[in-house]
């Protein structure tokens, strides 16, 4: 049949493209990814306590299954929480077997209803008794802390247990390596525990040098492909050193930046921090906390060495260990309880301030009933987005009557809490989501009026040279700054 142009029409004119069937393997892969993403979305809904966090993860997993799944496996805490629950159960069993602490019924120099209410809250949350008869000494920066720690290592005859989040190569690390190696060679039981994620802060690995010398070392959940461990949210942020009957804890990592002269000499940013030396019965709790972490990391449970601490001072103390496997938010609940009990003063110094809704409510309530709520934060943060997120929170706190100051550089990594004239907390925990929800942290409760006065005076001494944050200034900030702050605040559950 002739066409319009004559001749037979080309076959291509009548060709109708048939749909190409998707390969079976692709269908299986895509369906599997969606099913796995939906599974983890359900886990997020059931496990998350923060509705913003639950909504964010669920939306990411449902609408961006590939990216959302990858991010969840790296940062999502549901899997971490289930792992942490196993840690806490194993630690609890070990704790019952080996660690029984003497109860404290009378706290010298700290009698009163508020004291006993708070002491009871701590006992219920931690399962540990207050230990009377301790001495506490504050150590400013690495300038004071490192020499005291090295001296304790050199004097140790039985055991040296060190746990740190960051162990950076440098002059300070070299001194610790030498002291720990000397202790090991004279027959002391030396163990060093570092966090798996924290090891990435240093290119050179001092803990590897210790291992090569024969010192027992372990890492807390290191990132590995085989066996697979890609989660980076579950970290041990605890800082503990126990040398026979002397213990240390606080916020100090091991790094040259914590020593003023070394920071200046090496041209690195200085970091201000505080560490604390303890002697007395509470050192047994520090030792127990280290051994529980060590047992988890190595799968080897060893009883504590036969060492009993005699009374050494007037402070009643208690170790507070916390991690995401707890049913309660131990540190958050305890700090909120302390703020709720406050009658005259709440003083806080912390590098990162993103309190939970419960703690924010406690601080606002305290300020509104006339308690002086004073908070000192770093004016120049090593993580600027944390300060931006904080600025989004501050107006509600300032409107309630609290006062906030930003202290000038160097960056202050110090974590301190002082309530009225009798209660303090020091340790590794920041007042942010990561410390309260994700990290394994260790703080120390201290009931001692004299020590409280020293901590309160130290915080107060930073106020005259600091800039106070005024509510009106925040409300008049440029719109782009307020949007930036709000964006960081929205993501604060994931920071």
Buried (B, 14 or more C-beta within 10 A) or exposed (E): EEEEEEEEEEEEEEEEEEEEEEEEEEEEEEEEBBEBBBEBBEBBBEBBEBEEBBEBBBEBBEEEBEEBBEBBBEBBBBBBBEBBBEBBEBBEEBBEEBBEBEEBEEBBEBEEEBBBBBBEBBBEBBBBBBBBBBBBBBBBBBEBBBEBBBEBBBEBEEBBBBBBBBBBBBEBBEBBBBBBBBBBEEEBBBBBBBBBBBBEBBEEBBBEBBBEBEBBBBBBBBBEEEEEBEBBBBBBBBBBBBBBBBBBBBBBBBBBBBBBEBBEEEEBEBBBBBBBBBBBBBBBBBBBBBBBBBBBBBEEBEEBEEEEBEEBBBBBBBBBBBBBBBEEBBBBBBBBBBBBBBBEBBBBBBBBBBBBEBBBBBBBBBBEEEBBBBBBBBBBBBBEBBBBBBBBBBBBBBEBBBBBBBBEEBBBBBBBBBBBBBBBBBBBBBBBBBBBBBBBBBBBBBBBBEBBEBBBEBBBEBBEEBEEBEBEEBEEEEEEEBEBBBEBBEEBBBB
